[in-house]
């Protein structure tokens, strides 16, 4: 009898982790936004935890740093807000999954959750996200509404994870999405091409 109970508990634990893993990587839906005139630059996961040789080589980091600096300067010139989306995994199951499947994952309250040195001082606003999709908590929706933003330019990392999920969630809500290709780092260039194709087929642009 005890073995049956243990098997049931193991099955429930496995289901719990599977559901959580799906939740961590899904792109959310939301109400369609009305027409808005503003544009914002989103800096996605440009954090200490990710900005090292373990995640992206030196050439990639240099390329992305230069491109993001260019985009931030352009946004400043046009009086467009710059919003940083910082990843912080929280909750027992997400932290467990992140620690076992994602090298150097930034955990809530950890020392490496802040913006990496090349990107410090760039953001006008900082939003913490607990999953890959930057829209999941609703905080980004609320800020963009206050700022009257309907167009989003996405930069940062990773092109096949957080950037892809945030872009898809933005499209789901009716935002005009532009991926600034040379300002996006990715661990899998081939997979990122497939992401670009999927997003552009829904109306996203590649800048």
Backbone as JSON Lines, residues from 0, in Angstrom:
{"i":0,"aa":"X","n":[0.83,-1.22,0.0],"ca":[0.0,0.0,0.0],"c":[0.86,1.27,0.0]}
{"i":1,"aa":"X","n":[1.94,1.2,0.8],"ca":[2.8,2.38,0.87],"c":[3.45,2.68,-0.47]}
{"i":2,"aa":"X","n":[3.75,1.6,-1.24],"ca":[4.36,1.81,-2.56],"c":[3.39,2.49,-3.52]}
{"i":3,"aa":"X","n":[2.14,2.16,-3.39],"ca":[1.12,2.82,-4.23],"c":[1.04,4.3,-3.89]}
{"i":4,"aa":"X","n":[1.05,4.6,-2.59],"ca":[1.0,6.0,-2.16],"c":[2.21,6.77,-2.65]}
{"i":5,"aa":"X","n":[3.39,6.14,-2.54],"ca":[4.62,6.8,-3.0],"c":[4.58,7.03,-4.51]}
{"i":6,"aa":"X","n":[4.05,6.05,-5.24],"ca":[3.95,6.19,-6.69],"c":[3.01,7.33,-7.07]}
{"i":7,"aa":"X","n":[1.9,7.43,-6.34],"ca":[0.96,8.52,-6.6],"c":[1.61,9.87,-6.31]}
{"i":8,"aa":"X","n":[2.32,9.95,-5.19],"ca":[3.0,11.21,-4.84],"c":[4.05,11.57,-5.88]}
{"i":9,"aa":"X","n":[4.8,10.57,-6.34],"ca":[5.81,10.83,-7.37],"c":[5.17,11.32,-8.66]}
{"i":10,"aa":"X","n":[4.03,10.7,-9.0],"ca":[3.33,11.13,-10.2],"c":[2.82,12.55,-10.09]}
{"i":11,"aa":"X","n":[2.29,12.9,-8.93],"ca":[1.79,14.26,-8.72],"c":[2.93,15.26,-8.75]}
{"i":12,"aa":"X","n":[4.07,14.89,-8.16],"ca":[5.23,15.78,-8.19],"c":[5.72,16.0,-9.61]}
{"i":13,"aa":"X","n":[5.74,14.91,-10.39],"ca":[6.15,15.03,-11.78],"c":[5.21,15.91,-12.58]}
{"i":14,"aa":"X","n":[3.9,15.75,-12.35],"ca":[2.91,16.57,-13.03],"c":[3.07,18.04,-12.64]}
{"i":15,"aa":"X","n":[3.3,18.29,-11.37],"ca":[3.51,19.66,-10.87],"c":[4.69,20.32,-11.56]}
{"i":16,"aa":"X","n":[5.8,19.58,-11.68],"ca":[6.98,20.13,-12.33],"c":[6.73,20.35,-13.82]}
{"i":17,"aa":"X","n":[6.01,19.42,-14.46],"ca":[5.72,19.55,-15.89],"c":[4.87,20.79,-16.15]}
{"i":18,"aa":"X","n":[3.82,20.97,-15.35],"ca":[2.94,22.14,-15.51],"c":[3.73,23.42,-15.28]}
{"i":19,"aa":"X","n":[4.59,23.42,-14.26],"ca":[5.4,24.61,-13.98],"c":[6.35,24.91,-15.12]}
{"i":20,"aa":"X","n":[6.99,23.88,-15.66],"ca":[7.92,24.08,-16.77],"c":[7.21,24.67,-17.98]}
{"i":21,"aa":"X","n":[6.0,24.22,-18.25],"ca":[5.22,24.79,-19.36],"c":[4.88,26.25,-19.1]}
{"i":22,"aa":"X","n":[4.51,26.53,-17.86],"ca":[4.17,27.9,-17.46],"c":[5.36,28.84,-17.62]}
{"i":23,"aa":"X","n":[6.56,28.35,-17.34],"ca":[7.76,29.18,-17.4],"c":[8.08,29.65,-18.81]}
{"i":24,"aa":"X","n":[7.69,28.89,-19.82],"ca":[8.11,29.2,-21.19],"c":[6.96,29.59,-22.11]}
{"i":25,"aa":"X","n":[5.76,29.74,-21.6],"ca":[4.64,30.08,-22.48],"c":[4.58,31.58,-22.72]}
{"i":26,"aa":"X","n":[3.98,31.96,-23.83],"ca":[3.7,33.37,-24.13],"c":[2.24,33.63,-23.8]}
{"i":27,"aa":"X","n":[1.99,34.63,-22.97],"ca":[0.63,34.89,-22.5],"c":[-0.19,35.65,-23.53]}
{"i":28,"aa":"X","n":[-1.5,35.57,-23.37],"ca":[-2.44,36.41,-24.11],"c":[-2.87,37.56,-23.21]}
{"i":29,"aa":"X","n":[-3.52,38.55,-23.8],"ca":[-4.02,39.68,-23.03],"c":[-4.97,40.49,-23.88]}
{"i":30,"aa":"X","n":[-5.65,41.45,-23.28],"ca":[-6.57,42.3,-24.04],"c":[-5.86,43.03,-25.17]}
{"i":31,"aa":"X","n":[-6.53,43.17,-26.3],"ca":[-5.96,43.92,-27.43],"c":[-5.91,45.39,-27.06]}
{"i":32,"aa":"X","n":[-4.78,46.01,-27.34],"ca":[-4.62,47.42,-26.99],"c":[-5.23,48.31,-28.08]}
{"i":33,"aa":"X","n":[-5.69,49.5,-27.71],"ca":[-6.14,50.47,-28.72],"c":[-4.93,51.09,-29.4]}
{"i":34,"aa":"X","n":[-5.13,51.81,-30.49],"ca":[-3.99,52.48,-31.14],"c":[-3.28,53.43,-30.18]}
{"i":35,"aa":"X","n":[-1.96,53.34,-30.14],"ca":[-1.16,54.22,-29.3],"c":[0.02,54.73,-30.11]}
{"i":36,"aa":"X","n":[0.41,56.0,-29.91],"ca":[1.43,56.6,-30.77],"c":[2.87,56.3,-30.37]}
{"i":37,"aa":"X","n":[3.11,55.92,-29.12],"ca":[4.47,55.87,-28.6],"c":[5.23,54.6,-28.93]}
{"i":38,"aa":"X","n":[6.56,54.72,-28.83],"ca":[7.47,53.59,-29.03],"c":[8.36,53.46,-27.81]}
{"i":39,"aa":"X","n":[8.65,52.23,-27.41],"ca":[9.55,51.98,-26.29],"c":[10.59,50.95,-26.7]}
{"i":40,"aa":"X","n":[11.76,51.05,-26.09],"ca":[12.84,50.08,-26.3],"c":[12.87,49.16,-25.09]}
{"i":41,"aa":"X","n":[12.76,47.85,-25.33],"ca":[12.8,46.86,-24.25],"c":[14.17,46.19,-24.21]}
{"i":42,"aa":"X","n":[14.86,46.32,-23.09],"ca":[16.12,45.63,-22.84],"c":[15.8,44.36,-22.06]}
{"i":43,"aa":"X","n":[15.97,43.22,-22.7],"ca":[15.52,41.96,-22.11],"c":[16.69,41.14,-21.59]}
{"i":44,"aa":"X","n":[16.69,40.89,-20.29],"ca":[17.65,40.01,-19.63],"c":[19.11,40.42,-19.85]}
{"i":45,"aa":"X","n":[19.38,41.7,-19.9],"ca":[20.77,42.16,-20.03],"c":[21.39,42.23,-18.64]}
{"i":46,"aa":"X","n":[21.48,41.08,-18.0],"ca":[21.85,40.99,-16.59],"c":[23.22,40.36,-16.38]}
{"i":47,"aa":"X","n":[23.76,40.59,-15.19],"ca":[25.06,40.03,-14.83],"c":[25.07,38.51,-14.99]}
{"i":48,"aa":"X","n":[23.99,37.86,-14.59],"ca":[23.93,36.4,-14.61],"c":[24.12,35.82,-16.01]}
{"i":49,"aa":"X","n":[23.74,36.58,-17.02],"ca":[23.77,36.07,-18.39],"c":[24.92,36.63,-19.23]}
{"i":50,"aa":"X","n":[25.56,37.7,-18.76],"ca":[26.5,38.41,-19.62],"c":[27.93,37.96,-19.34]}
{"i":51,"aa":"X","n":[28.23,36.72,-19.76],"ca":[29.54,36.13,-19.54],"c":[29.82,35.12,-20.64]}
{"i":52,"aa":"X","n":[31.06,34.63,-20.67],"ca":[31.48,33.65,-21.67],"c":[30.66,32.37,-21.57]}
{"i":53,"aa":"X","n":[30.13,32.09,-20.38],"ca":[29.35,30.87,-20.2],"c":[28.07,30.87,-21.03]}
{"i":54,"aa":"X","n":[27.59,32.06,-21.37],"ca":[26.34,32.17,-22.12],"c":[26.56,32.67,-23.55]}
{"i":55,"aa":"X","n":[27.42,33.66,-23.72],"ca":[27.64,34.24,-25.05],"c":[29.12,34.6,-25.19]}
{"i":56,"aa":"X","n":[29.69,34.3,-26.35],"ca":[31.12,34.56,-26.53],"c":[31.39,36.06,-26.61]}
{"i":57,"aa":"X","n":[32.68,36.41,-26.54],"ca":[33.08,37.81,-26.47],"c":[32.62,38.59,-27.69]}
{"i":58,"aa":"X","n":[32.73,37.98,-28.87],"ca":[32.33,38.68,-30.1],"c":[30.84,39.01,-30.09]}
{"i":59,"aa":"X","n":[30.04,38.06,-29.64],"ca":[28.59,38.3,-29.55],"c":[28.29,39.41,-28.56]}
{"i":60,"aa":"X","n":[28.95,39.36,-27.4],"ca":[28.69,40.38,-26.39],"c":[29.09,41.77,-26.89]}
{"i":61,"aa":"X","n":[30.22,41.86,-27.56],"ca":[30.66,43.16,-28.09],"c":[29.68,43.69,-29.13]}
{"i":62,"aa":"X","n":[29.22,42.81,-30.01],"ca":[28.26,43.22,-31.05],"c":[26.97,43.73,-30.42]}
{"i":63,"aa":"X","n":[26.45,42.97,-29.48],"ca":[25.18,43.33,-28.87],"c":[25.32,44.59,-28.02]}
{"i":64,"aa":"X","n":[26.41,44.72,-27.28],"ca":[26.63,45.93,-26.48],"c":[26.64,47.18,-27.35]}
{"i":65,"aa":"X","n":[27.36,47.12,-28.47],"ca":[27.43,48.27,-29.37],"c":[26.06,48.59,-29.97]}
{"i":66,"aa":"X","n":[25.35,47.55,-30.38],"ca":[24.04,47.76,-31.0],"c":[23.02,48.3,-29.99]}
{"i":67,"aa":"X","n":[23.05,47.79,-28.77],"ca":[22.13,48.29,-27.75],"c":[22.45,49.73,-27.4]}
{"i":68,"aa":"X","n":[23.74,50.06,-27.28],"ca":[24.12,51.45,-27.01],"c":[23.6,52.38,-28.1]}
{"i":69,"aa":"X","n":[23.67,51.92,-29.34],"ca":[23.14,52.71,-30.47],"c":[21.64,52.89,-30.34]}
{"i":70,"aa":"X","n":[20.93,51.82,-30.03],"ca":[19.47,51.9,-29.91],"c":[19.04,52.77,-28.74]}
{"i":71,"aa":"X","n":[19.77,52.71,-27.64],"ca":[19.44,53.55,-26.48],"c":[19.66,55.02,-26.83]}
{"i":72,"aa":"X","n":[20.76,55.31,-27.5],"ca":[21.02,56.7,-27.91],"c":[19.92,57.21,-28.84]}
{"i":73,"aa":"X","n":[19.49,56.36,-29.76],"ca":[18.42,56.74,-30.68],"c":[17.12,56.98,-29.92]}
{"i":74,"aa":"X","n":[16.82,56.1,-28.96],"ca":[15.61,56.27,-28.15],"c":[15.66,57.58,-27.37]}
{"i":75,"aa":"X","n":[16.81,57.89,-26.8],"ca":[16.97,59.14,-26.07],"c":[16.72,60.34,-26.99]}
{"i":76,"aa":"X","n":[17.29,60.27,-28.19],"ca":[17.14,61.36,-29.15],"c":[15.67,61.58,-29.51]}
{"i":77,"aa":"X","n":[14.9,60.49,-29.56],"ca":[13.49,60.57,-29.94],"c":[12.56,60.68,-28.72]}
{"i":78,"aa":"X","n":[13.16,60.8,-27.54],"ca":[12.39,60.9,-26.29],"c":[11.49,59.69,-26.1]}
{"i":79,"aa":"X","n":[12.05,58.51,-26.39],"ca":[11.32,57.26,-26.21],"c":[11.83,56.54,-24.96]}
{"i":80,"aa":"X","n":[10.94,55.96,-24.16],"ca":[11.37,55.31,-22.93],"c":[12.16,54.03,-23.18]}
{"i":81,"aa":"X","n":[13.1,53.77,-22.29],"ca":[13.88,52.53,-22.31],"c":[13.49,51.72,-21.07]}
{"i":82,"aa":"X","n":[13.04,50.5,-21.3],"ca":[12.52,49.66,-20.21],"c":[13.35,48.39,-20.13]}
{"i":83,"aa":"X","n":[13.93,48.12,-18.97],"ca":[14.69,46.89,-18.76],"c":[13.79,45.84,-18.13]}
{"i":84,"aa":"X","n":[13.82,44.63,-18.69],"ca":[13.1,43.49,-18.12],"c":[14.13,42.55,-17.5]}
{"i":85,"aa":"X","n":[14.11,42.44,-16.18],"ca":[15.06,41.61,-15.46],"c":[14.42,40.29,-15.07]}
{"i":86,"aa":"X","n":[15.14,39.2,-15.33],"ca":[14.65,37.87,-14.95],"c":[15.03,37.56,-13.5]}
{"i":87,"aa":"X","n":[14.05,37.11,-12.72],"ca":[14.3,36.59,-11.37],"c":[13.37,35.4,-11.15]}
{"i":88,"aa":"X","n":[13.94,34.2,-11.19],"ca":[13.13,33.02,-10.94],"c":[12.73,32.98,-9.47]}
{"i":89,"aa":"X","n":[11.46,32.71,-9.2],"ca":[10.98,32.67,-7.82],"c":[9.95,31.56,-7.69]}
{"i":90,"aa":"X","n":[9.74,31.12,-6.47],"ca":[8.85,29.99,-6.24],"c":[9.65,28.7,-6.26]}
{"i":91,"aa":"X","n":[9.22,27.72,-5.49],"ca":[9.98,26.48,-5.32],"c":[10.21,25.74,-6.64]}
{"i":92,"aa":"X","n":[9.13,25.46,-7.36],"ca":[9.26,24.67,-8.59],"c":[10.04,25.42,-9.68]}
{"i":93,"aa":"X","n":[9.73,26.69,-9.97],"ca":[10.52,27.4,-10.98],"c":[12.01,27.49,-10.62]}
{"i":94,"aa":"X","n":[12.32,27.72,-9.35],"ca":[13.72,27.8,-8.93],"c":[14.41,26.45,-9.1]}
{"i":95,"aa":"X","n":[13.71,25.38,-8.76],"ca":[14.28,24.04,-8.91],"c":[14.56,23.73,-10.37]}
{"i":96,"aa":"X","n":[13.58,24.02,-11.23],"ca":[13.75,23.75,-12.65],"c":[14.86,24.63,-13.24]}
{"i":97,"aa":"X","n":[14.86,25.91,-12.87],"ca":[15.88,26.83,-13.39],"c":[17.28,26.41,-12.97]}
{"i":98,"aa":"X","n":[17.43,26.01,-11.72],"ca":[18.75,25.63,-11.21],"c":[19.29,24.37,-11.88]}
{"i":99,"aa":"X","n":[18.38,23.45,-12.26],"ca":[18.81,22.18,-12.83],"c":[18.92,22.2,-14.35]}
{"i":100,"aa":"X","n":[18.29,23.16,-15.0],"ca":[18.28,23.17,-16.47],"c":[18.89,24.42,-17.09]}
{"i":101,"aa":"X","n":[19.15,25.46,-16.29],"ca":[19.63,26.73,-16.84],"c":[20.86,27.18,-16.06]}
{"i":102,"aa":"X","n":[21.99,27.11,-16.7],"ca":[23.25,27.46,-16.03],"c":[23.25,28.92,-15.58]}
{"i":103,"aa":"X","n":[23.57,29.13,-14.31],"ca":[23.67,30.49,-13.79],"c":[22.36,31.24,-13.71]}
{"i":104,"aa":"X","n":[21.25,30.51,-13.61],"ca":[19.93,31.16,-13.59],"c":[19.84,32.17,-12.45]}
{"i":105,"aa":"X","n":[19.38,33.4,-12.73],"ca":[19.25,34.41,-11.67],"c":[18.03,34.14,-10.8]}
{"i":106,"aa":"X","n":[18.26,33.89,-9.53],"ca":[17.18,33.61,-8.6],"c":[16.82,34.86,-7.83]}
{"i":107,"aa":"X","n":[15.57,34.96,-7.45],"ca":[15.1,36.13,-6.72],"c":[15.97,36.36,-5.48]}
{"i":108,"aa":"X","n":[16.45,37.6,-5.32],"ca":[17.29,37.94,-4.19],"c":[18.75,37.6,-4.38]}
{"i":109,"aa":"X","n":[19.1,37.01,-5.53],"ca":[20.49,36.63,-5.78],"c":[21.36,37.83,-6.11]}
{"i":110,"aa":"X","n":[22.69,37.64,-6.08],"ca":[23.62,38.76,-6.28],"c":[23.81,39.17,-7.74]}
{"i":111,"aa":"X","n":[23.37,38.35,-8.68],"ca":[23.66,38.6,-10.09],"c":[22.42,38.92,-10.9]}
{"i":112,"aa":"X","n":[21.38,39.42,-10.25],"ca":[20.14,39.74,-10.96],"c":[20.15,41.13,-11.57]}
{"i":113,"aa":"X","n":[21.1,41.97,-11.16],"ca":[21.15,43.34,-11.67],"c":[21.64,43.4,-13.1]}
{"i":114,"aa":"X","n":[21.5,44.57,-13.71],"ca":[21.96,44.75,-15.08],"c":[23.48,44.64,-15.14]}
{"i":115,"aa":"X","n":[23.98,44.03,-16.21],"ca":[25.42,43.92,-16.42],"c":[26.02,45.31,-16.62]}
{"i":116,"aa":"X","n":[27.3,45.42,-16.34],"ca":[27.98,46.72,-16.37],"c":[27.75,47.52,-17.65]}
{"i":117,"aa":"X","n":[27.81,46.9,-18.85],"ca":[27.64,47.71,-20.07],"c":[26.25,48.34,-20.2]}
{"i":118,"aa":"X","n":[25.27,47.85,-19.44],"ca":[23.9,48.32,-19.6],"c":[23.39,49.12,-18.4]}
{"i":119,"aa":"X","n":[24.22,49.29,-17.41],"ca":[23.79,50.04,-16.23],"c":[23.57,51.51,-16.58]}
{"i":120,"aa":"X","n":[22.5,52.07,-16.05],"ca":[22.18,53.47,-16.31],"c":[21.42,53.72,-17.59]}
{"i":121,"aa":"X","n":[21.14,52.68,-18.35],"ca":[20.43,52.86,-19.62],"c":[18.92,52.94,-19.46]}
{"i":122,"aa":"X","n":[18.38,52.24,-18.47],"ca":[16.93,52.07,-18.37],"c":[16.26,53.22,-17.62]}
{"i":123,"aa":"X","n":[15.15,53.67,-18.18],"ca":[14.28,54.64,-17.48],"c":[13.37,53.92,-16.49]}
{"i":124,"aa":"X","n":[13.04,52.67,-16.8],"ca":[12.16,51.87,-15.96],"c":[12.72,50.45,-15.91]}
{"i":125,"aa":"X","n":[12.56,49.78,-14.78],"ca":[12.99,48.39,-14.63],"c":[11.82,47.57,-14.12]}
{"i":126,"aa":"X","n":[11.53,46.47,-14.8],"ca":[10.46,45.55,-14.4],"c":[11.06,44.17,-14.19]}
{"i":127,"aa":"X","n":[10.71,43.54,-13.09],"ca":[11.17,42.18,-12.8],"c":[10.14,41.19,-13.33]}
{"i":128,"aa":"X","n":[10.61,40.2,-14.07],"ca":[9.72,39.18,-14.6],"c":[10.09,37.81,-14.01]}
{"i":129,"aa":"X","n":[9.1,37.0,-13.64],"ca":[9.39,35.7,-13.03],"c":[9.44,34.55,-14.02]}
{"i":130,"aa":"X","n":[9.09,34.8,-15.28],"ca":[9.11,33.77,-16.33],"c":[9.72,34.4,-17.58]}
{"i":131,"aa":"X","n":[9.8,33.63,-18.67],"ca":[10.42,34.17,-19.88],"c":[9.63,35.32,-20.48]}
{"i":132,"aa":"X","n":[8.32,35.25,-20.45],"ca":[7.44,36.27,-21.03],"c":[7.42,37.52,-20.14]}
{"i":133,"aa":"X","n":[7.87,38.65,-20.69],"ca":[7.91,39.88,-19.92],"c":[6.56,40.48,-19.6]}
{"i":134,"aa":"X","n":[5.5,40.0,-20.26],"ca":[4.15,40.53,-20.03],"c":[3.41,39.77,-18.93]}
{"i":135,"aa":"X","n":[3.94,38.67,-18.45],"ca":[3.17,37.73,-17.62],"c":[2.57,38.34,-16.37]}
{"i":136,"aa":"X","n":[3.27,39.22,-15.68],"ca":[2.76,39.76,-14.41],"c":[1.73,40.87,-14.59]}
{"i":137,"aa":"X","n":[1.68,41.47,-15.78],"ca":[0.79,42.6,-16.01],"c":[1.45,43.95,-15.78]}
{"i":138,"aa":"X","n":[2.61,43.96,-15.13],"ca":[3.29,45.22,-14.83],"c":[3.72,45.95,-16.1]}
{"i":139,"aa":"X","n":[4.2,45.2,-17.1],"ca":[4.63,45.82,-18.35],"c":[3.43,46.41,-19.08]}
{"i":140,"aa":"X","n":[2.33,45.68,-19.12],"ca":[1.1,46.21,-19.73],"c":[0.71,47.55,-19.12]}
{"i":141,"aa":"X","n":[0.73,47.6,-17.8],"ca":[0.32,48.82,-17.1],"c":[1.25,49.99,-17.41]}
{"i":142,"aa":"X","n":[2.55,49.73,-17.42],"ca":[3.51,50.79,-17.7],"c":[3.36,51.3,-19.13]}
{"i":143,"aa":"X","n":[3.21,50.4,-20.08],"ca":[3.07,50.81,-21.48],"c":[1.78,51.59,-21.71]}
{"i":144,"aa":"X","n":[0.75,51.26,-20.96],"ca":[-0.5,52.03,-21.06],"c":[-0.28,53.46,-20.56]}
{"i":145,"aa":"X","n":[0.39,53.6,-19.45],"ca":[0.67,54.94,-18.9],"c":[1.53,55.75,-19.86]}
{"i":146,"aa":"X","n":[2.48,55.08,-20.51],"ca":[3.39,55.76,-21.42],"c":[2.81,55.93,-22.83]}
{"i":147,"aa":"X","n":[1.61,55.42,-23.07],"ca":[0.94,55.5,-24.38],"c":[1.78,54.84,-25.48]}
{"i":148,"aa":"X","n":[2.33,53.68,-25.16],"ca":[3.21,52.97,-26.1],"c":[2.44,51.87,-26.82]}
{"i":149,"aa":"X","n":[2.56,51.86,-28.14],"ca":[1.97,50.81,-28.95],"c":[2.97,50.09,-29.83]}
{"i":150,"aa":"X","n":[4.21,50.62,-29.9],"ca":[5.26,50.01,-30.7],"c":[6.43,49.65,-29.79]}
{"i":151,"aa":"X","n":[6.95,48.44,-29.95],"ca":[8.03,47.96,-29.11],"c":[9.21,47.5,-29.95]}
{"i":152,"aa":"X","n":[10.4,47.95,-29.57],"ca":[11.64,47.47,-30.17],"c":[12.33,46.59,-29.13]}
{"i":153,"aa":"X","n":[12.63,45.35,-29.5],"ca":[13.18,44.39,-28.56],"c":[14.66,44.15,-28.81]}
{"i":154,"aa":"X","n":[15.44,44.23,-27.74],"ca":[16.87,43.93,-27.77],"c":[17.21,43.1,-26.53]}
{"i":155,"aa":"X","n":[18.38,42.48,-26.52],"ca":[18.81,41.73,-25.35],"c":[19.1,40.28,-25.66]}
{"i":156,"aa":"X","n":[18.59,39.38,-24.78],"ca":[18.84,37.95,-24.94],"c":[17.75,37.15,-24.24]}
{"i":157,"aa":"X","n":[17.58,35.91,-24.43],"ca":[18.06,35.11,-25.53],"c":[17.0,35.1,-26.61]}
{"i":158,"aa":"X","n":[17.47,35.16,-27.85],"ca":[16.55,35.29,-28.97],"c":[15.53,34.19,-29.08]}
{"i":159,"aa":"X","n":[15.85,32.99,-28.59],"ca":[14.91,31.87,-28.71],"c":[14.13,31.63,-27.43]}
{"i":160,"aa":"X","n":[14.41,32.42,-26.41],"ca":[13.71,32.23,-25.13],"c":[12.94,33.49,-24.74]}
{"i":161,"aa":"X","n":[13.52,34.31,-23.87],"ca":[12.8,35.47,-23.34],"c":[12.41,36.47,-24.42]}
{"i":162,"aa":"X","n":[13.3,36.72,-25.38],"ca":[12.96,37.65,-26.45],"c":[11.79,37.1,-27.27]}
{"i":163,"aa":"X","n":[11.86,35.82,-27.61],"ca":[10.8,35.2,-28.41],"c":[9.46,35.21,-27.68]}
{"i":164,"aa":"X","n":[9.46,34.85,-26.39],"ca":[8.21,34.8,-25.64],"c":[7.61,36.2,-25.46]}
{"i":165,"aa":"X","n":[8.46,37.17,-25.16],"ca":[7.96,38.54,-24.96],"c":[7.43,39.11,-26.27]}
{"i":166,"aa":"X","n":[8.13,38.84,-27.36],"ca":[7.65,39.29,-28.67],"c":[6.3,38.68,-29.01]}
{"i":167,"aa":"X","n":[6.16,37.38,-28.78],"ca":[4.89,36.7,-29.08],"c":[3.76,37.24,-28.21]}
{"i":168,"aa":"X","n":[4.04,37.46,-26.93],"ca":[3.01,38.01,-26.04],"c":[2.61,39.41,-26.46]}
{"i":169,"aa":"X","n":[3.58,40.2,-26.94],"ca":[3.27,41.53,-27.44],"c":[2.38,41.48,-28.67]}
{"i":170,"aa":"X","n":[2.7,40.58,-29.59],"ca":[1.86,40.41,-30.78],"c":[0.45,39.96,-30.39]}
{"i":171,"aa":"X","n":[0.37,39.09,-29.4],"ca":[-0.94,38.6,-28.96],"c":[-1.83,39.74,-28.44]}
{"i":172,"aa":"X","n":[-1.2,40.82,-27.99],"ca":[-1.94,41.96,-27.44],"c":[-2.13,43.09,-28.45]}
{"i":173,"aa":"X","n":[-1.54,42.95,-29.63],"ca":[-1.71,43.97,-30.65],"c":[-0.61,45.0,-30.74]}
{"i":174,"aa":"X","n":[0.51,44.78,-30.04],"ca":[1.64,45.7,-30.16],"c":[2.34,45.49,-31.5]}
{"i":175,"aa":"X","n":[2.89,46.56,-32.05],"ca":[3.76,46.46,-33.22],"c":[5.15,46.1,-32.69]}
{"i":176,"aa":"X","n":[5.69,44.99,-33.15],"ca":[6.94,44.45,-32.62],"c":[8.05,44.53,-33.66]}
{"i":177,"aa":"X","n":[9.2,45.04,-33.23],"ca":[10.4,45.03,-34.06],"c":[11.52,44.35,-33.28]}
{"i":178,"aa":"X","n":[12.13,43.33,-33.89],"ca":[13.31,42.69,-33.31],"c":[14.54,43.33,-33.93]}
{"i":179,"aa":"X","n":[15.38,43.92,-33.12],"ca":[16.61,44.55,-33.62],"c":[17.68,43.46,-33.67]}
{"i":180,"aa":"X","n":[17.87,42.86,-34.82],"ca":[18.64,41.62,-34.94],"c":[20.05,41.72,-34.39]}
{"i":181,"aa":"X","n":[20.79,42.77,-34.73],"ca":[22.18,42.83,-34.27],"c":[22.3,43.22,-32.8]}
{"i":182,"aa":"X","n":[21.17,43.52,-32.16],"ca":[21.17,43.84,-30.73],"c":[20.58,42.7,-29.9]}
{"i":183,"aa":"X","n":[20.5,41.51,-30.5],"ca":[19.95,40.34,-29.81],"c":[20.99,39.22,-29.8]}
{"i":184,"aa":"X","n":[21.28,38.69,-28.62],"ca":[22.18,37.55,-28.48],"c":[21.35,36.28,-28.38]}
{"i":185,"aa":"X","n":[21.87,35.2,-28.97],"ca":[21.18,33.92,-28.89],"c":[22.2,32.8,-28.85]}
{"i":186,"aa":"X","n":[21.84,31.73,-28.18],"ca":[22.75,30.58,-28.1],"c":[22.59,29.64,-29.29]}
{"i":187,"aa":"X","n":[21.57,29.84,-30.1],"ca":[21.3,28.96,-31.23],"c":[20.82,29.8,-32.41]}
{"i":188,"aa":"X","n":[21.75,30.16,-33.29],"ca":[21.43,31.04,-34.41],"c":[20.4,30.43,-35.34]}
{"i":189,"aa":"X","n":[20.5,29.11,-35.57],"ca":[19.56,28.46,-36.48],"c":[18.15,28.49,-35.91]}
{"i":190,"aa":"X","n":[18.03,28.21,-34.62],"ca":[16.71,28.25,-33.99],"c":[16.15,29.66,-33.97]}
{"i":191,"aa":"X","n":[17.03,30.65,-33.84],"ca":[16.57,32.04,-33.84],"c":[16.01,32.43,-35.2]}
{"i":192,"aa":"X","n":[16.58,31.9,-36.27],"ca":[16.03,32.16,-37.61],"c":[14.6,31.65,-37.7]}
{"i":193,"aa":"X","n":[14.35,30.48,-37.13],"ca":[12.99,29.94,-37.13],"c":[12.06,30.81,-36.3]}
{"i":194,"aa":"X","n":[12.55,31.34,-35.18],"ca":[11.76,32.26,-34.36],"c":[11.42,33.51,-35.16]}
{"i":195,"aa":"X","n":[12.41,34.06,-35.86],"ca":[12.17,35.26,-36.67],"c":[11.09,34.99,-37.72]}
{"i":196,"aa":"X","n":[11.18,33.85,-38.38],"ca":[10.2,33.52,-39.41],"c":[8.79,33.4,-38.81]}
{"i":197,"aa":"X","n":[8.69,32.76,-37.66],"ca":[7.39,32.59,-37.02],"c":[6.8,33.93,-36.61]}
{"i":198,"aa":"X","n":[7.64,34.81,-36.07],"ca":[7.15,36.1,-35.6],"c":[6.82,37.04,-36.76]}
{"i":199,"aa":"X","n":[7.66,37.05,-37.8],"ca":[7.39,37.92,-38.95],"c":[6.13,37.47,-39.69]}
{"i":200,"aa":"X","n":[5.83,36.18,-39.65],"ca":[4.6,35.7,-40.3],"c":[3.36,36.23,-39.59]}
{"i":201,"aa":"X","n":[3.55,36.73,-38.35],"ca":[2.44,37.3,-37.59],"c":[2.49,38.83,-37.56]}
{"i":202,"aa":"X","n":[3.42,39.4,-38.31],"ca":[3.46,40.85,-38.42],"c":[4.63,41.54,-37.78]}
{"i":203,"aa":"X","n":[5.49,40.8,-37.08],"ca":[6.67,41.42,-36.47],"c":[7.64,41.85,-37.57]}
{"i":204,"aa":"X","n":[8.47,42.83,-37.23],"ca":[9.49,43.31,-38.16],"c":[10.88,42.99,-37.63]}
{"i":205,"aa":"X","n":[11.82,42.86,-38.55],"ca":[13.22,42.68,-38.19],"c":[13.96,43.97,-38.51]}
{"i":206,"aa":"X","n":[14.58,44.57,-37.51],"ca":[15.26,45.85,-37.7],"c":[16.76,45.69,-37.85]}
